[in-house]
Structure formats: structure tokens, C-alpha cells
Amino acid sequence: MNEAMEMIEAFWDDFSTDYDAIQEESLVDIPEHVKKFLAQEGLLPCDNLLDLAGGTGKYIPALSSLTKDYHLVDLSQQMLKFARNKKCYSEKMTLIHQEQRQFLEQTSENTYDLVFTAMNPALDDKELLLEMNRISKKYVGILRMTFDEDNLFSQVEQLYFSSQEQASGTLTANYKEWLKQLGWTFKSKTFRFLLSEKVSAKLFSDYFSDELSSEDLNRLLSLFFGEKEDYEMQRLVLFELIYWEKH
């Protein structure tokens, strides 16, 4: 592993505890929705499944029940430790500590019935899609969150930090364009979640205290909270699954 990869691994190792906590606290049970949809479409059950850049194993509990062999690959050793501690972890699971491009290049053609990856930050060029397709025996699936906005934090960020571009769906758009360039037929499925959660005035204040002036912050507290301690925030989250049969 070269120095750049070592630095990236060190970052994810350091972030692994917080990352796993965020995954566990998520209000959206996207793994179960993906599992049901893949089963409905006939991609599951299968004999062997690859979870590429699988992190701390968020999808293990849902997807492992519908495959005989579950292989999870990740660059971070610390992430894999969390994956190994999932309650449903069993002997049918294999955790592989390797950088994904190297793993793909070293894996034989037609190895996995389903090659799956979710929220993969390093899936950023067409060659990787070609490699995922090559090692697949039947199907490939790529899942990303494409939209995440609410009527509180997002409004403030758009008002005060409008120069910060919302690029959630950029990679998904790239995948579609690359697949079209290859002339490959693919399908997509959007999962929509409308969430409601209470946000305290203190949490809101703490979140923006370092970025906004006291005057602006007090104005916003008055606007959204008034005399109330909590605000009922509405949040819309969209995930999109792109999937295709091996070409």
C-alpha cells in the first residue's frame, strides 16, 4: 500500500468509532428496504455476495440472511473490527482488508453472483464500474444517498452558506452517464423517506455558534423557535439504487 492509501486508511481508522455510531443511530432503515427490493427483483437470494467498501458492516444484518457466502472488503482495519462485532456475524462471512482497486484487479472474472456497494466514496471512475462488472457473475448494484434536506438546518445553510454546493447526486449522475457511454442497460430505484424529529434550541445554537454572529443566531432562534424549546423538523432523504445484469 502506498503512502497516499496509508493516509486515507488512517483517516477512516480514526473516524471508525464515530462512523459506526452514526450508522447505528440512523433514523432510516435503508438496508431492509434494499434487501426487500433486491429480493423482489430476483437479485437475492444468491450463493455469494460482495459488499465492496462495506465499512462497519451496515448491510450485513439485512443482506447476509439471503446469501450463503458474504464477503466484505474495506480499506480500514478498524472498520472491519466493527463489522466483525455485528450480532449476526457468522462463519459464512469473510472480511477482507484491502484497497478496493487492488482487490478488484486481483479478483477473478465471474466470482460473485452480486457485487454490491453502498455510499462508496472511492467509486469515482468508469474503470471501477468495468471491474465490478467483470468480477460479477450475475448482477451489480450501486446505492447512494442523492438528497438530504430539511426545513431547519438546510434552510439556514442555503441562506448563509449558499456557495457550498449540494453535490449529493453528482456521483450517481456520473454512474448513469458512464453506463450509457458503455451502452449498458441498467435500472434504478429511488427510496424516499420523510422524517420528523424534534430539534432543541440548544442543539441548533451549538451547531451554528462558531459560524454565525450572535445577532444572526438570535434572530434565527426567534424565527424558528420563538418561545418554544423544540422545533418539529421535517426532513426528506432520497437514496437511489442503480443496478444491472452483467455485461
N, C-alpha and C positions, 0 to 999 in steps of 0.2 A: 504494500500500500504506500502510495507516495505521500509527501508531506501535506499537500492540499487535502487529500482524503482523511489523513490523520486529524487535521484541524476540524474538518466537518464532523468526524466521528466524536471528537472531544466535545464539540458543541452539543450534539444530541445526547451524549452520555450525561452531561451536566444538566440538560433540560429534561431528562427522562422521568424524574420523580414528579415534577410539575405537570409534564405532558400526560402521564398516566392518570393523575388526579383529575385533570381537565376532562379526559376521556370518560372516566368513571362518573363524573358529575353531570355529563351532558344530559339535557332535557329531551334530546331527540334520539330515539332508538332506531337509528338508520340501519344497523346490521340486521335486525329482524325483518325490516321491510325489504332489504336487498335479498335476504335469504328466501323469503316467500316469493318474490318476483322471479328470481333465478330458477326456483323450483317450478313455478308456473310456466316459464318459458322453456323448460326442459334442459337447462344448463346444469341443474342439480337434480338428483344426486349424481355423483361421479366417483370414479375409483381413486383419482388423485388430483389434488388442488394445490396450486402455488399461490401463496399470499406474498406478493412482491412488495418490499419496503413495508412490511407488516407492523413495524413499530412494537408497541407493547401488547399487541395481540387483541385489539379491539374486536376483530371479526372472528376470533377463534370460537367463542361460545356459540355463535349463530351458525357459522358455515361448517365447522368441524363435524357437526352431527349428520351432515349429508355427504360425507366423503370418507373413504376408507383410509387414505393417507393424506395428511395435511402438512405441507412444507411452508415454513415462514422464513423469509430472507430479510435481513436488515443489516445496515452498516454498523449500528450501535450495539455493543455488547451489553450495555446497561439496559437498553430497551428490551433485549431478548430475555434478560433476567426477569423483568416484569411479565413478559409473555409466558415464561415457564411457570410462573406462580398463579396463572389463571386456574380457577376452580375445576374447569373441565379439562385441564391439560392431561394428556394420556400418552401411552406408548405409540399411538398411531401418528403422533406429531413429531416433526423434525424441525429444529431451529437451526438456521444456517447464518453464521456471522460472515458476511461478505458484501462488498460493494456491488451494487446491482448490475452495472455494466459488465464487470468481470464475471459475475455469476451467469449472466445471460450468454456471454461469449463461450463459457465453458460448459454450458448445458446442451445436451444432445437435442436434435430435432425431434419433434413429436413426443416429448417427455410427459407433459401434463394434459389431462382432459380439460381443465380450466385454469387459465392464467389470469389471476385477479389482482388488482391493485387499487387502493383507495387513498385519496389525498396525498399522492406521491409527489413530493416537492422536486424530485430529481428526474421526473419523467418529462424531459424538456426538449427532445429532438426526435425526428422521424425515425432515425436508425433504431432507437429503443423500441418503437412500435413494431418495426420489422422483426426485431429479435424476439419480442414477446410472441408475435405470431409464429415465428419459426419453431420455438420450443413447445408451442401448444399443439395438442393432438386434435382438439375439437373446437374450443372457444377461448375468446379473450374478453375480459371486462375491465373497464376503467371507470372509477367513480370519483367525482369531485363535488365539493360544495361550490355552487355557482352564484349564490346570492344569500346575503345575510344582513338584513337591515331591520331597524326597529324605530318606533316613534318617539324615542328619547335620545339615546346616545348618538344614533346615526344622524338625527336632525341637527344636533349641536355640532357634530363633526363636519357635516356638509356646510353649515353656516360659517364656522370659524376656520375650518381647515379644508376648504374646497379644492385646494391644489393637490391634496392627497387623492390620487386616482383609485377608483374602485376596480380592481383587476381580477376579481374572483373567477370570472368566467373566461379569462383570456386563454388559459391552457386548454380548456375544453374546446374552445373555438379552434385552437391550433390543431388539436387531435382530429377534429372533423375535417379540417382543410387538408391535413396530411393524408387522411384516409381517402378523401376524394381524389387527391393527386395520384394516389396509388391505384385508383379505380376500384377500390374495395367497397362492397356493400356492407353497410352497418346499420344498426338500430340504436335508438336511445330511449331512455325512460327518465322522466322527471319525478322526483319525490318532493312533495310540498308539505311543510309543517308550519302551522300558525300557532305560535306560543304566546302565553300570557304569564307574566311574572311580576311580582312586586319588587320595586327598587326603592331603597330608603334614600332619604335626602342626604344622609351622611355618606353613603356609598357614592352617590352622584357627586357630591362635593369633593370627596377624597380623590375620585377618578380624574377630575379636571383641575384640581387645585394647583398643580405645577404648570398648567398650560394656559390658564385663563386668569385675568386680573380679578381681584376681589370684587370690583364693581360689576364686571360681566357675570361672574359666578353668582353673585347675589341676585342679579336681575333674572338669571335663568332659574334659580331656585324659586323665586317668586312666581315666575311664569308657569313652571311645571308643577310645583308642589303647593304653592300658596301657604296655607296654614297646616297642610297635611304632612305627615311624616313619611308616607309612602306614595309611590306613583305606580299605577297599574300599566305596565309597559307591554305593548303588543309587538311581537317580533315575527318576521317571515323569513324562513330558511328554505332554500332550494338546493337539492342535490341532483346531479344528472349522471346517469349510468350510460356509458357508450359501450356497446358490445357487438361482437361479430363472430361468425364462424371462420375457422382457419382458412386462409387463402394459400 
